[in-house]
Amino acid sequence: MGINVEFNPDLALRKYGTVGRKEEECLPERLEEGRAYKFLKEGQRNYWLDGELPLLETEGEQRLSRPMASITILEATHFRRKEKLYTKGKYLVNEVFDITNPKINFESYKRI
């Protein structure tokens, strides 16, 4: 038996308004630079707190978009609800990207 922890080099959230998902599990309707938002992820996840990370949209099953924004995780907390582990926190949007532009903004978790 071990401790199941996932290390994430990005923050991947569902499309705004995804049915069956809480607001914090989804991207905001409109991303605004300089604004902080809450997030919620199932599982015990570790995020890098000392720099910028890409914000992605996920459809689940590791189907991810290109980076939508550069963010900084401000806080992350693990907790248990009804025998499931979760990670909640806040992130700050540093810059919003045009995902139709082919410019590369991140290489893995490294900001370019």
C-alpha positions in Angstrom: 0.0 0.0 0.0 1.3 3.4 -0.9 0.3 7.0 -1.0 -1.3 8.0 -4.4 -0.1 11.5 -5.3 -0.1 13.1 -8.8 2.4 15.7 -9.8 0.9 18.1 -12.4 3.1 20.4 -14.5 -0.1 22.3 -15.6 -3.6 23.1 -14.4 -6.2 21.4 -16.6 -9.9 22.4 -16.1 -13.1 21.5 -17.9 -14.9 23.8 -20.4 -17.0 26.5 -18.8 -20.4 25.2 -17.8 -19.7 21.5 -18.3 -22.7 19.6 -17.1 -22.2 17.6 -13.9 -19.1 19.6 -12.8 -18.8 22.2 -10.1 -17.9 25.8 -11.1 -14.4 25.5 -9.7 -13.7 22.4 -11.8 -14.3 24.5 -15.0 -12.6 27.4 -16.7 -14.2 30.7 -16.1 -16.6 32.0 -18.8 -13.9 34.7 -19.5 -10.3 34.6 -18.5 -9.0 38.0 -17.3 -5.3 38.9 -16.8 -4.5 39.9 -13.2 -7.6 38.1 -11.8 -7.5 35.2 -9.4 -9.9 32.2 -9.7 -10.6 29.1 -7.6 -10.0 25.6 -8.8 -11.0 22.1 -7.7 -9.5 18.8 -8.8 -10.2 15.3 -7.7 -7.2 13.5 -6.2 -4.2 14.5 -4.2 -2.3 16.7 -6.6 0.9 18.6 -6.3 1.5 21.8 -8.3 4.6 23.9 -8.7 4.1 27.0 -6.6 7.3 28.9 -7.5 6.6 30.1 -11.0 4.3 30.1 -14.0 2.3 27.1 -15.3 0.2 26.7 -18.3 -3.6 26.6 -17.9 -5.3 24.1 -20.2 -8.7 22.9 -21.1 -9.4 19.1 -20.6 -12.0 16.9 -22.1 -10.9 14.1 -19.7 -8.8 11.0 -20.4 -5.7 13.3 -20.8 -7.2 15.1 -23.9 -5.8 18.5 -23.4 -5.8 21.8 -25.3 -2.8 24.0 -26.1 -2.0 26.5 -23.2 -4.8 29.0 -22.9 -3.0 31.2 -20.3 0.0 31.5 -18.1 -1.0 31.2 -14.4 0.6 31.2 -11.0 -0.9 28.8 -8.4 -1.4 31.0 -5.3 -2.5 28.2 -2.9 -3.4 24.5 -3.0 -5.0 22.5 -0.2 -5.7 18.8 0.0 -8.9 17.6 1.7 -11.3 14.6 2.0 -15.0 14.6 1.2 -17.1 11.4 1.4 -14.1 9.1 1.2 -12.6 10.9 -1.8 -9.5 13.1 -1.9 -9.5 16.5 -3.6 -7.2 19.4 -4.2 -8.6 23.0 -4.1 -6.9 26.3 -4.5 -6.5 29.6 -6.3 -4.6 30.6 -9.4 -3.7 34.0 -10.8 -3.9 34.7 -14.5 -0.7 36.3 -15.7 -1.3 36.3 -19.4 -4.1 35.0 -21.7 -3.0 33.4 -25.0 -4.7 33.3 -28.4 -4.8 29.5 -28.9 -5.3 29.9 -32.6 -1.9 31.6 -32.8 0.8 29.0 -33.5 3.3 30.8 -31.2 4.7 28.4 -28.6 4.3 29.9 -25.0 5.4 26.9 -22.9 7.7 23.9 -23.4 6.3 21.4 -20.9 6.0 23.7 -17.7 8.7 26.1 -18.8 7.5 29.5 -20.0 9.1 30.6 -23.3 
